[in-house]
Amino acid sequence: MDTISYAKVAKLDVMTKAMPLFNQGYFIRGDGKIDAPKHIDHNTPWIYTGNPGTRKFRKCPLWHKVYFPYYNIVPIGCHECWKVVVKPKTLRELMELHEVMKTLDSRPGKCGIEQRQTVFGLYGGYFYNDSLEAGRECWEFVRSLVNDINPNISVILKRACTEFEHAFGPSNQWEISDDQRDLEEQLDQLFVQNIPWYPQPEQLKRPIIRDWIHVAYTYGAETYKQVTNSKPLFPPYVTYHNDMEV
């Protein structure tokens, strides 16, 4: 009979770190697996485009929101995610990028307002790819499209999510250990893997675009007037600092 030791139990215990997830709507199913709440995220600055069925099935909500923050790893599947990142400089450029991305069904991505304090710039567009080779081909394709909007817009190719590189250093130095493989094998058995994908409804996209405009206004980006017929979003203040105005 195997001797039960704390070290062995601790190594096999992947449930304890997952406990806070239950306060977020995760639940244990009858078969013992942990499942996530099924809904479309309405609190997002991103509009998603393209058909995700054109690339490998990726468990981004699970890998990015569970495996990474709760188990402190760059998930194995994320090592083969390559992103073409576009950085529009104005609200008008973001809107033009969105119009282009809507026509690219075979190139899934997203665009919108950057809210992360660790990412430079207010606007962003992302195209997802499953290999370095595919990423480089996508970069050339997107670079040519963006040149028609503004050739000075930055377009880069990077690996996986920004948060991973900030936490674990340069992405070209990432390694996958045997311990990580063992851990992910346990996690894959614990968490439900068949994460459903729901298309973002049009009625949700409209308030997101309105938020883009409001955020640009809030940050003092005068270019927001390019989408308001040069009119201010709100009427100017009545001011009294000049005696002649009293």
N, C-alpha and C positions, 0 to 999 in steps of 0.2 A: 504493500500500500504506500502511495506517495505521501511524503511528509508535507503537511501544509505549513507554509511559511508566509510571513508577512510580505516579504519581498516578492514572492510568486503571486500572491493575491493582488498586491499593488500593481504589478506589471500587467496583469490581466484585467484590472479594473479600469475600463474606459467609461463607465457610467457616471462616476462621481463628477468628473469635469463637465459632463453634459447637463447636470441638474439645473443650472440657471436657465436652460432653454425652455423648461416647462413653464416658466413665467412669461414666455413670449408666444405661447400657444402651441408649442410642440407637445406631443402626447405619445404614450406607449400604447401600441395596438395590442390586440389579443394575441398576436403571434410573438410578442415580446420586442418587436422592432420599434424604433423611435421614428415617428412621422412628423412632417412639418405641416403647419396650417396651409390650406389651399386657398389662395386668393391672389388677385392682381394687385401689385403695390401701387397705391394711389399717391403716396407721399414721395414723389420722385421728381428730380429736375430733368430726367432723360426721356426722350422719345426714341423708341426702338424701331429699327427698320430692317428690312430684308427677311428672309426665311431662314430661321436657325436650323431647319432640316437639311440645309445644304452643307453643313459641317458636322464634324463628329459630335455625338451626344456628350455634352459636358454638364457636369453637376455643379455649375457655378454657385447657386445659392447654398449648397451643402459645403462645397470646398472652401468658398470665401467667407461664409458666415458662421461655419461650425468648425471644420477641420483646422483652418488657419488660426482663428482667434482663441479657440478653446484647447487645441492640442499643439499649437506653436510649430506648425510645419508649413512648408510650401507643398501642397498636395501634388502627388506624382503627376496627375493629369494636367496640372497647370504648367508643368515644365514644357509642354508642347503647345502652349497658347502664345500666339504672336499677334501683336496689335499694331495696326497702323493708326497713328494718333495725329489728328489735324487740330491746329490751334487758331481758329478764327480770331481776328483782332477786334471786330465790331459786331454788333447785333445783326446788322444787315448781312455780313459775311456768314454768320451762323445760320440765318434764315435761308440764305442761298445754298449753303451746304446741306441743310435739311431737305430742300427741294431736290437736290441731286441724289441724296441717299435714298429718298423715297422710290426712285426709279431703279435701284440696284437690288433686285430681289435675291440674287445669288450671292450677295455680299452682306451678310448680317452685321449690324452695328448699332450704334446709338449716338445721339448728339444732344447737347444741352448746356446748361450752366454748371460750372464746376463749383461745388460747395466744400470740397475738402481743403483744409488749410495747408495741406502738405503738397498741393499741386499748384504750379505756377499758372496764372492766367485765369480769366473769367469764363471763357468758352472752350468747349472741346467736342471733338467728334472722333469716334472709335470704330475701326473695322477689325473683325476677329478672323484669325487664320489658324490652321491646324499644324503648320510646319514652318520652318524658317524659309524654305524655298517658296511656299505659297505666300508668306508674308512679304518677301522681296518682290514677287510679281504683283501683289496687291499694292505695295508702296508705289511702284512705277505707274500703275493704273490710276491710283488716287492722286498722285502728284500731278499728272497731266490734267485731271479734272479740276483740281484746285487752282492750277495756273490760270484757268479761265475765270475764276473768281478774283483771285489776287495772287500773283506769283510770289509775293513776300510772306504769305502765310506759311508757317512752319508745318512740315509733314515729316514724321519720324516713324521708325519701326522699332518697337520695344518688345520685351518678353514679359508675359504674364501681367499681374496687377501691380500697380505702383506700391501698394502697401507691403507687398512681399519684399521688394528690393530695399525699401526703407528698413524693414525688420531684419533681413538676412544678408544684406550687402549685395554687391554686384551680381547680376543674374548669370553672368558667364562663369561664376564660381560656385553655383549651387550644386549640391550633391545629394543623392538619395541613399541613405544608409539602410542596412538590413533591419535595424530597429524600426525605421520609418515604414518599411514595407510590411513588417509584422503588425505595426500599429494600424496602418490603413486597412489591412486585411480584417482586423477586428472591427474597425469602424464601419467598413462596408457590410459586415454581417449585422451590425447593430442598427444602422440607419437605413431607412427606406431609400432606395436608389432611383426608382422610377418617378422622378420629379416631373410633373406635368408642365407643359408650356402653354400659356394662354396668350393669344394675340392681344396687343394693347388696343382697347376700343377707341374709336375716333373721339367720342365725347370726353375721354380722359386727356387726349392730346391738346384740346383747346385750352383748358386752364393751365397746362404746362407752358404753352407758348405765351399766354398772358403773363405768367410768372417770369419768363425770360425777359419780357419787356419791362416789367416792374423792377426786376433786379438790376437791369441796365440803368434804369432811372435812379434807383437807390445809390448805385455806385458812381453816379455822376458822369456816366458815359453819354455825352451829348448826341452820339450817333443814334440813340434810340429814336430820335425825331425822324430818322429815315423811314420808319415804319408807322409814323403818326401824321404824315403829311406836313411835317415841320411844326406841328402844334405841340405845346407842352402837355404832358400827361395829366397834370393838375394845374389849376390857375396859380399864378404867382402870388406871393404874399403882398399884403398892404404894408409898406414900410414907413417908418417915421424918423429915421436917423437924419434926414435933411429937413431943416426948419421950413423950407419952402413947400414941403409936401404936407405940412400940418394944416 
